[in-house]
Structures are given as structure tokens and as C-alpha cells.
Amino acid sequence: MQCGSDRVNERIFEIVGSVKNYKWGKRGNNSLVRQLTVNSLFLDSTSDDHYAELWFGTHPSGPSQVIPFSKKEHPELNSLAAHLYKDADAAIGNTNHVKLANSIHLPFLFKVLSIRTALSIQTHPDAKLAKKLHQQYPEIYKDSKHKPELVIALTNTLVMCGFRPLNEIAEFLRQTPELTMVIDKNIVNEFLYVCDTSPASSHTKPLKRLFSALLCADKYTLSCAHRKLLERMPSFQPNDSALKKVLQALLEDFFEDAGLLCAFLFNVIELSPGEALFLKPNTIHAYISGDCIECMAASDNVIRAGLTQKYKDIDMVINTVNYKAERPKILRGENLQDSFLFSPFERIYAPPVSEFQVGLLRLDQESHIYVLPALPAISIVLVYRGSGILTRFPGHSPGYSYPLKTGRSYIIYKDTSVEIHVKEEIVLYRACPSMLSSLPA
């Protein structure tokens, strides 16, 4: 393996992510984000601050930086967007990236989240709505892009996602007096009647009225309902244990927020490590607790409705959310070893979008060498656990070695095969533009 600073032809570069210290993040050593930054150069991980998110990509709000090969010769980090602009032909491939003056922006944003308290109840607009919102309210909706996203659990992760099946909502309305305290009796009765007598296609308007009444309930009534719910929590035994966990968390942190009772309307899911959800645009959701990978189209567009002190556009959520009431599909990744693009040790999470996909690789044979086939697009690799050495696959020249340690991350240019020499079991995630966007959701 060659070393040195003359790496003009190199196609692998170490990068550092951007840490976000949002107050909902876990603190200090309790945060997986902090744990992952311990082995990353140039990141200050010594404080007991909140470590909420770690971003990888070229998004202007948190761009990654490229570590120079020789820190003595090049003490300043280089923006990944500017780095790719200088080497676009070799690096990018045929992706839907955005080329601006002196920079190139990738179509996806790759994150790690470490969640202490709930994130807001929110939706992300589809492409048509995003364009409209950006034109009308550019100070709130910063770009004109849609924002589908994928969440993959690293630890047990509580998520609210989409509306429950209607029969479950109806049962909660019958058995949960706190709900009927804050929602007009006529709206409740209309919903129950339609659920009992009409086909599913007739349920959208009654569900919309129910949801609207809950989000618009006054704070005093909500506080009374939440107080009664808090009093009976010790004896509250729902069939779904995840629901009780969510209610306990929200009663502690969001006592006067209408989003608390939304847990009775939304699917509540506890993802186990490796399980994932694809959140289509206009899908209502909120992350409650846990640690996870998140990959999304590179957009800032969020429409909030609850569980936040930030600006809430409740009317927009009510009028644009997808009211389809069903259980979401749990994804566990697919092994596509018959494809020349992927390693047989890789599980692929490939939603039906062009901007991104994520691969999960578990390499558990110590002293073994694994080969990652070349992709026709740039990729970002994050080492979640383990140690080893990353090199370009033999036959490429020149070849250099890179340390793989927990928290280290790299960009790998298009058409570049790599070898991984395992010292200690390695788990890594690889994000790139979609190679399989035709797969079903």
C-alpha cells in the first residue's frame, strides 16, 4: 500500500460530518452521535452538550468537510461541495446533483439521530406542494424540493407514523374519555357512524374533521384531559406497549400540546435495530426516542403541527396530509447478491425515489478481506462499529490505505471498487443515489 501526500488520482477521501446540538438530542456520553464523533478528527466531543444529529453530505446548513491527506501541508478542511466541483467528472456519476457556482450538491442528506425527547409532529411536502410553498413563503420553506425520507433504527426507536387503521381509532374514541373531552361530541359520533356504516373511501372527511378538532383544541381543555390521563397511566394497559411508552414520554415533556393525544390517532411503532420505515411526502410522523440512521432528499422543507415551540402551520398540515389510514410497511433491507452492484454481505434499503438508497454491511469474519463492488455513482460510507483497513481494490493504481474505526466516514467516487480488511467485526452504512428506484415501496 502506498502512502504520502501525492494523491492526485485518489478516489477515496475521509470526511467529517456536521454535528447539530438541538435540545431534543441526548446529552454527552449518552448520545450515539457523540460516541461516533470520538474517533472523528476535528470534532469537539468533550462537552456535556446535546448531541442530536450528525450530517453527512453537501447541504448548506451542515456541509461535510474533506480531510486533507497531509494536515501539515493543508491545515484547512475543504468543503465537500467545493471538493466535488473540482473533481466532478471523476467523482459524481450520472446522478441528479445540483451544480452551482464553485460547488456541487448531492441529491441526498445522510444523518445519524440520537433522540432524547420527541421531535415535532410534521409532514414533508411533495414536489408540487414544495414548489408552491417556496414561492409563497420563501422565508419559511427554504427550497422547492420534496423531502421523502428513510429511517433505519440503530437502537430501539419509537416512531409515530401515519394514521392508524380506522377501527383502532374508533375503539380508542369509545374507550378513551380524555379524547372525547377535547373533541366535539358531534364530530366523534359522525366518525363512529361512518366507520360502522360506510366503505373506507368515505372516511377521509370525518377523519380530517377529527384530526382538525384535536389539533385546534384549547390549551385549558387539553391540560384537563392530559391531567386525567396522567392520573390513570399506572393502570393504563393498552394492547400496544409502544403506545404507553409514547404517552409517558409526551406527558413528561409536552403536557399542554395537542400532539400528545395524537398518539391515539397515529400508528405507534417501536423499530428494532435494522428495521426501517420509508416516509413518503405528506405522511404525518414524529420521532419519539432512540437512535437511528436517516437518509432523505436534500431539502429543508418541514410542515409542523405539534410537539414543538417552532412555527406550526396547522392549517397546512390539516389540508395536505395523507389521510390514508393503514399500518406502514416495516422494511428490513433486501439482500441483492445476484446484482453485480452489491456485496453479498449488504442489505439494501431502496425506497421508490431517485435521490437515495442505503446499504447496511455486517462484516464479522476477523482477518477476512471483503470486496465492495463499484457503484456508478458517488457514495458516503459511515463506520458504525468495528475496525479495519479500507483500500482500493487491486488493479486500481495508485492504492492507499485508510483506517476504519467507529465513527469514521469516507466518500468513495463512482466506479471505484474497494477492499475492507477486517480487524474487528465491522458494521457500516453506505448511502448513495438510488440504483434501484423502481423497487416497490
Secondary structure, DSSP 4 states (H G I P E B T S, - for coil): -B-SS--TT--EEEEE-EEE--TTBEEGGG-HHHHHHTTSTT----S--EE-EEEES--TTS--EEPPS-TTT--S-EEHHHHHHHTHHHH-BS---EEETTEEE-SEEEEEEEESSPPPEEE---HHHHHHHHHH-TTTS--S----EEEEESS-EEEEEEEPPHHHHHHHHHH-HHHHHHS-HHHHHHHHHHHHHS-GGG-HHHHHHHHHHHHT--HHHHHHHHHHHHHHGGG---S-HHHHHHHHHHHHH-TT-GGGGGGGTEEEEEEPTT-EEEE-TT--EEEEEEEEEEEEES----EEEES-SS---HHHHHHHS---B-PPPPB--EE-TTSTTS-TTEEEE--S-SS-EEEEEEE--TT-EEEEPP-SB-EEEEEEEEEEEEEEPTTSSS-BEEEEETT-EEEE-TT--EEEEEEEEEEEEEEES-S-TTS--
